[in-house]
């Protein structure tokens, strides 16, 4: 039994069809429950308003950078990571109610369920990012250039596609979607808050700063932030990005993306394919 | 697995080279599966289902019924043993085997967030049916399962019986020659159960081979050509319902007496009638027999001779429930509906 569909005859073609069928099914379900989509965007919008208007004035260490331009990339990354955990919830539900057993007994590509699920999160994320940018623009966010914004969000979408596999793996082990929540929140919370998302890491105590500066979420936020701010001076670069260049930030983000995607993609596929699921 | 063949466990008439066996749509050979904590869910189970027939797999909760179905449907890999569905080795070639089977079960594995039609079209697409065929087949099945009017409604609005019918319909989308139904009517109301039975009988009439696990012996009695009773992962009895019933000593003559002294006198008067000693249970005296009418007339003669009157007298076959009770020491259908195998 092969782990992924091998390129033999029309197997790849069938596998791609199966993947789109699964993604289509997931998207259809999301469109049926628009209230849930709205709900998942309420919190990032509130965070945007809270940090922009309540806390933002007190945040120091940004020099000439407008805080709202600092904030929006952080909000975008945090929201996208939370959204990528939908894979975990959805797979835990499908497993719990026996739907995965039905799918596993069909002559379909087994990778299609996982990849279709992860693609669905990516579609949700692309949509969510558009809304965050619109809200951001309304409260003063001004990206330096459209290409910078597009490339930055491309880096982000690739990263959260990889984290979707991580959450998918959790979902395939969890006994329920509540258990997914219990397992993922303690991971997501420190990774997104002990990062450069809302405040520069320079103001953190040294032990926390060491963690924040070297964890992947900070790297991705910094890459997106660098690309959307544009024209970052050497002093600002030293202050905000530990002196790392734009290309270094992008390459590091992509390395994290590939590493997380390969490891957790492999583990999740192996788990889905395991005959003791 | 190879040792099993070398050891001569494989039944006669089989072809070891291909694993295909003429006339048998499902072959299960010495399956063993142990779960964590040393639970031996399957402990050397073997059985065969001739093409076009129904095998009822009976057993108390945790006997290994669901585990056996999961092995056959490629969801679970056994520790040892072999299994073939439609002539295909499910362990060596699971992807091919899945093209020839349908699975429906107690959990109604359908998508709550889709309509009935969308569920069936999705399954058709994942079975790689051509696009127009998917919709045609889905509409046909909705019609057949009396769901045509509800096809455009979300499954959330379906009753339990409707959901179970749709689940069965989903298993039939690709017209599989072999169907596995894991407790298909558990938890259904009697009306829905009878409806589903009629549907299943229709499928069997069309030539589908069926493995049915159930806790309802009435269901097995009605639907199954042959019954295989498993307990603690082992096959403990096999045969038709009639054969299993006759194992319990065939017919019982049952006399109910009006009061205790009469019952005591009747017991004495019936010494030597029937096979074995008469058994008394309160006011009821039971005689096991293989020659029902002769025993009854002898019994009536003896009781008349002793001047005893009776409240009731009847000849009865053992029920499948009694067979089950005597085989497993457990009452059927008293569980929570789960096999508890995982």
HADDOCK unambig.tbl for C-alpha pairs under 7 A between the chains (distance, minus, plus):
assign (segid A and resid 18 and name CA) (segid B and resid 126 and name CA) 5.84 0.50 0.50
assign (segid A and resid 21 and name CA) (segid B and resid 122 and name CA) 6.99 0.50 0.50
assign (segid A and resid 29 and name CA) (segid B and resid 113 and name CA) 5.62 0.50 0.50
assign (segid A and resid 29 and name CA) (segid B and resid 114 and name CA) 6.91 0.50 0.50
assign (segid A and resid 97 and name CA) (segid B and resid 107 and name CA) 6.59 0.50 0.50
assign (segid A and resid 97 and name CA) (segid B and resid 109 and name CA) 6.40 0.50 0.50
assign (segid A and resid 98 and name CA) (segid B and resid 107 and name CA) 6.10 0.50 0.50
assign (segid A and resid 98 and name CA) (segid B and resid 109 and name CA) 4.86 0.50 0.50
assign (segid A and resid 99 and name CA) (segid B and resid 109 and name CA) 4.44 0.50 0.50
assign (segid A and resid 99 and name CA) (segid B and resid 110 and name CA) 5.87 0.50 0.50
assign (segid A and resid 99 and name CA) (segid B and resid 111 and name CA) 6.87 0.50 0.50
assign (segid A and resid 102 and name CA) (segid B and resid 103 and name CA) 6.91 0.50 0.50
assign (segid A and resid 102 and name CA) (segid B and resid 109 and name CA) 6.02 0.50 0.50
assign (segid A and resid 104 and name CA) (segid B and resid 75 and name CA) 6.65 0.50 0.50
assign (segid A and resid 105 and name CA) (segid B and resid 73 and name CA) 5.99 0.50 0.50
assign (segid A and resid 105 and name CA) (segid B and resid 74 and name CA) 6.70 0.50 0.50
assign (segid A and resid 105 and name CA) (segid B and resid 75 and name CA) 6.79 0.50 0.50
assign (segid A and resid 105 and name CA) (segid B and resid 98 and name CA) 5.95 0.50 0.50
assign (segid A and resid 105 and name CA) (segid B and resid 103 and name CA) 6.98 0.50 0.50
assign (segid A and resid 106 and name CA) (segid B and resid 98 and name CA) 5.71 0.50 0.50
assign (segid A and resid 106 and name CA) (segid B and resid 99 and name CA) 7.00 0.50 0.50
assign (segid A and resid 106 and name CA) (segid B and resid 127 and name CA) 6.57 0.50 0.50
assign (segid A and resid 107 and name CA) (segid B and resid 95 and name CA) 5.96 0.50 0.50
assign (segid A and resid 107 and name CA) (segid B and resid 98 and name CA) 5.12 0.50 0.50
assign (segid A and resid 107 and name CA) (segid B and resid 99 and name CA) 5.38 0.50 0.50
assign (segid A and resid 107 and name CA) (segid B and resid 127 and name CA) 5.97 0.50 0.50
assign (segid A and resid 108 and name CA) (segid B and resid 126 and name CA) 5.52 0.50 0.50
assign (segid A and resid 108 and name CA) (segid B and resid 127 and name CA) 6.47 0.50 0.50
assign (segid A and resid 275 and name CA) (segid B and resid 75 and name CA) 5.25 0.50 0.50
assign (segid A and resid 275 and name CA) (segid B and resid 76 and name CA) 4.27 0.50 0.50
assign (segid A and resid 275 and name CA) (segid B and resid 77 and name CA) 5.54 0.50 0.50
assign (segid A and resid 276 and name CA) (segid B and resid 76 and name CA) 5.54 0.50 0.50
